[in-house]
Amino acid sequence: MEEIRFYFDDLEKKLNVVHVSTGKRKVIKSQKKIQRFLNTHGVTLEQCKKVRRDVDRMGLFKRKFFLFKNRRYFV
């Protein structure tokens, strides 16, 4: 599992998630998805106002690929 950093931006009401090794960033805007993320990682919204580190339990930065006739296509 890969390490991530995440924090909640209170002004824009968004959860920012950064993949440590690649530097890629994802922004979660939906309140439902934010709540699911917080429940999965076992933190509260108040705790996310500071930058936190954890492993990517939801697989947000998981590398996806498909197999077609013995060829790999990465997405």
C-alpha positions as CSV (number, residue, x, y, z in Angstrom):
1,M,0.0,0.0,0.0
2,E,1.2,3.5,-0.9
3,E,1.5,6.4,1.5
4,I,-0.8,9.4,1.1
5,R,-1.2,12.8,2.7
6,F,-4.6,14.4,3.1
7,Y,-6.2,17.6,4.5
8,F,-9.5,19.3,4.5
9,D,-9.8,22.8,3.0
10,D,-12.4,24.5,5.1
11,L,-12.9,27.5,2.8
12,E,-13.6,25.5,-0.3
13,K,-15.1,22.5,1.5
14,K,-12.8,20.0,-0.3
15,L,-10.7,17.1,0.8
16,N,-7.3,17.2,-0.9
17,V,-5.4,13.9,-1.1
18,V,-1.8,13.7,-2.3
19,H,0.1,10.6,-3.3
20,V,3.5,10.9,-1.7
21,S,5.7,8.9,-4.2
22,T,4.3,10.3,-7.4
23,G,3.0,13.7,-6.3
24,K,-0.4,13.2,-7.9
25,R,-3.3,15.0,-6.3
26,K,-7.0,14.2,-6.1
27,V,-9.7,16.5,-4.8
28,I,-12.9,15.0,-3.2
29,K,-15.8,17.5,-3.3
30,S,-18.9,15.3,-2.6
31,Q,-19.9,15.2,1.1
32,K,-20.8,11.6,0.7
33,K,-17.4,10.6,-0.6
34,I,-15.7,12.7,2.0
35,Q,-17.6,10.9,4.8
36,R,-16.7,7.5,3.3
37,F,-13.0,8.5,3.1
38,L,-13.1,9.6,6.7
39,N,-14.8,6.5,7.9
40,T,-12.3,4.3,6.0
41,H,-9.3,6.1,7.5
42,G,-10.8,6.4,11.0
43,V,-10.5,10.1,11.4
44,T,-12.8,13.1,11.9
45,L,-13.2,16.2,9.8
46,E,-11.7,18.3,12.7
47,Q,-8.5,16.1,12.6
48,C,-8.2,16.6,8.9
49,K,-7.7,20.4,9.2
50,K,-4.0,19.7,9.6
51,V,-2.1,17.6,7.1
52,R,-2.2,13.9,8.0
53,R,-0.3,10.9,6.7
54,D,-1.7,7.4,6.2
55,V,-1.7,4.5,3.7
56,D,-4.1,4.5,0.7
57,R,-6.8,2.2,2.1
58,M,-9.3,3.1,-0.6
59,G,-7.0,2.5,-3.5
60,L,-7.4,6.1,-4.9
61,F,-4.0,5.9,-6.5
62,K,-4.0,2.2,-7.4
63,R,-2.6,1.4,-10.8
64,K,-5.4,0.0,-13.0
65,F,-4.8,-2.2,-16.0
66,F,-6.8,-4.4,-18.4
67,L,-5.7,-7.5,-20.2
68,F,-6.7,-8.0,-23.8
69,K,-5.4,-11.0,-25.6
70,N,-2.1,-11.2,-23.6
71,R,-1.5,-7.5,-23.9
72,R,-1.6,-5.1,-21.0
73,Y,-3.1,-1.7,-21.2
74,F,-2.5,0.7,-18.3
75,V,-5.0,3.4,-17.5
